[in-house]
Amino acid sequence: MELLKAGDKCPEFELVQQDEKVVKLSDYKGNKLLIFFYPRANTPGCTKQACAVTNAKAELAALGCDAIGVSADTPKKQKNFEIKKELGIPLLCDTEQQMCNAFGVWQLKKMAGREYMGIVRSSFLVDEEGVISNVWYKVKPDATVPNAIEALKA
């Protein structure tokens, strides 16, 4: 599996979000886009990350940037997450791991002595033309927003 890097064209995607509306990369053409991948809705680290992005929505918008979250959860789980945590961003449902594989975040993970495939928390900044400008694999939940804002202001 090849990891993406700055300068790569952003992989195309078309997935449903928590309200079962289709979201595509082309919906964001002309804007910058923060895409953050998280392992599972309603878990502590994922909640911290998604809430931080929601709280920074206005600051990101002022810098010309939209944000979307992606996990392998179903629309129902994503909707529950949105309501429970009062999130204000699209949460894409990659139940078949197509987008996760395209971005290189579906990887072998190890926890408590067992190995399994899952999402490695990562985030990507995409420019107005659909080119990846910044990549953060294995990002800490509380680093997603500061990394993006620093890159957007650079």
C-alpha positions in Angstrom: 0.0 0.0 0.0 1.4 3.4 -1.0 0.9 6.3 1.3 -0.2 9.7 -0.1 2.1 12.7 0.1 2.0 16.4 -0.5 1.7 17.1 -4.3 -0.4 14.0 -5.0 -3.8 14.4 -6.6 -6.5 13.8 -4.1 -8.3 10.5 -4.7 -11.8 10.9 -6.0 -14.5 9.8 -3.6 -18.3 9.6 -3.5 -19.8 8.4 -0.2 -23.0 9.0 1.8 -22.8 11.0 5.0 -24.7 10.7 8.2 -27.9 12.1 6.6 -27.5 9.7 3.6 -26.7 12.6 1.3 -24.0 11.9 -1.3 -20.7 13.8 -0.8 -18.1 14.0 -3.6 -14.6 15.5 -3.8 -16.0 17.8 -6.7 -18.4 19.3 -4.2 -15.4 21.2 -2.7 -13.7 22.3 -5.9 -12.5 25.9 -5.4 -12.2 25.5 -1.6 -9.6 24.0 0.6 -10.7 20.8 2.4 -9.6 19.2 5.6 -10.3 15.4 5.5 -9.8 13.6 8.7 -10.1 9.9 9.2 -11.0 8.4 12.6 -11.3 4.8 13.7 -14.8 4.7 15.2 -17.6 7.1 16.1 -18.4 7.7 19.7 -15.0 6.6 21.1 -12.9 9.0 23.2 -10.2 9.9 20.8 -12.6 10.2 17.8 -14.9 12.4 19.9 -12.0 14.7 20.9 -10.9 14.9 17.2 -14.4 15.5 15.7 -15.4 18.0 18.4 -12.1 20.0 17.9 -12.8 20.2 14.1 -16.4 21.3 14.8 -15.2 23.9 17.3 -12.7 25.2 14.7 -15.3 25.3 11.8 -15.5 29.1 11.8 -11.8 29.6 11.9 -11.3 27.0 9.1 -14.0 28.7 7.1 -12.3 32.1 7.5 -9.2 30.5 6.0 -11.2 29.2 3.0 -11.3 25.6 4.3 -14.2 23.1 4.7 -13.9 19.9 6.8 -15.2 16.4 6.6 -14.7 13.4 8.8 -14.5 9.8 7.5 -14.9 6.4 9.3 -16.1 3.0 8.4 -19.3 3.5 10.4 -22.8 3.2 9.0 -24.9 6.3 8.5 -27.0 5.4 11.5 -23.9 5.3 13.8 -22.5 8.5 12.3 -25.9 10.3 12.8 -26.0 9.1 16.4 -22.4 10.5 16.8 -23.4 13.8 15.3 -26.4 14.2 17.5 -24.8 13.0 20.7 -21.8 15.2 20.4 -23.5 18.1 18.6 -21.1 17.9 15.6 -21.6 20.3 12.7 -19.7 18.7 9.9 -20.3 16.0 7.3 -19.3 12.5 8.6 -18.7 10.2 5.6 -19.6 6.5 5.8 -16.8 4.4 4.2 -18.3 1.0 5.1 -16.5 -0.7 2.2 -13.2 1.0 3.0 -12.8 2.3 -0.5 -11.8 5.8 0.5 -9.7 4.5 3.4 -7.8 2.3 1.0 -7.4 5.1 -1.6 -5.9 7.4 1.1 -3.7 4.6 2.7 -5.3 4.8 6.1 -6.8 1.2 6.2 -3.8 -0.5 7.8 -2.8 -3.4 10.0 -3.1 -2.4 13.6 -2.1 -4.0 16.9 -3.8 -3.7 20.2 -3.7 -5.9 23.3 -1.7 -8.6 21.5 -4.0 -9.0 18.6 -3.7 -7.8 15.0 -6.6 -6.5 12.9 -7.3 -4.1 10.0 -8.6 -0.7 10.8 -8.4 3.0 10.2 -5.1 4.8 11.3 -6.2 8.2 12.5 -4.9 10.6 9.7 -5.7 13.9 8.2 -5.2 15.5 4.8 -5.3 19.1 3.6 -6.5 19.4 0.0 -6.1 22.6 -2.0 -8.7 24.4 -4.3 -7.5 22.3 -7.3 -7.8 18.9 -5.6 -4.1 18.5 -4.9 -3.0 17.3 -1.4 -1.0 20.0 0.2 -0.4 18.4 3.6 -0.5 14.8 5.0 -0.6 13.7 8.7 -0.6 9.9 9.2 -1.0 8.6 12.8 -2.0 12.0 13.9 -3.0 12.6 17.6 -6.7 13.5 18.0 -5.9 16.9 19.4 -3.3 17.7 16.7 -5.6 17.6 13.7 -6.9 21.2 14.0 -3.6 22.9 15.0 -1.8 21.1 12.2 -4.4 22.2 9.6 -4.6 25.8 10.8 -0.8 26.2 10.9 -0.6 24.8 7.3 -3.4 27.1 6.1 -1.7 30.2 7.5 1.7 29.3 6.1 
